[in-house]
């Protein structure tokens, strides 16, 4: 290899190591939320895996997949700042508690947007509770005003919430989850992405849920995305 080729290889390797160091840091941040909110342990890993499955079927460009994986992993990071009595309340939230809980989108955005590497992911995190018909929060964006990544994550997030036990109800069956998402096409969710989601067979989600790597490592997951 000539001198230029050697230098290029060294730079590529250094950049890969740097990206891995960033992703290891993101992994620690996401895991910290799991420690605080033990009941939803594994939620950010599952939402990341579901998001990538949907995004690949859409499909989105490979570089955007990486942005999306980081955004999905960190989508609820703002919940770190929500008081435990609200975050861990064993029942439905009242109106004032809901208002406080809803601030997790802006809090997450404000934390992530300070990191240039995560700026695009921050925009997605801010919008992950927007509704396609404009009835979501925090800004009431509608349709394609909502970043594509946020429109994908909102489906992945709802699917995992329905398939998981929560403080006031048991997990719902997969068929119910898919039907609920189909019913909310055009209101909560982007109908075109729901159409894509419904082409993915039920058994894919069941297998994905059962086979998520333990311990899950975001940097490893991203490496497999780059190699795919
Ligand atoms: Fe959220």
Boltz pocket constraint, residues with backbone or C-beta under 6 A from the ligand:
constraints:
  - pocket:
      binder: B
      contacts: [[A, 75], [A, 76], [A, 104], [A, 128], [A, 129]]
      max_distance: 6.0
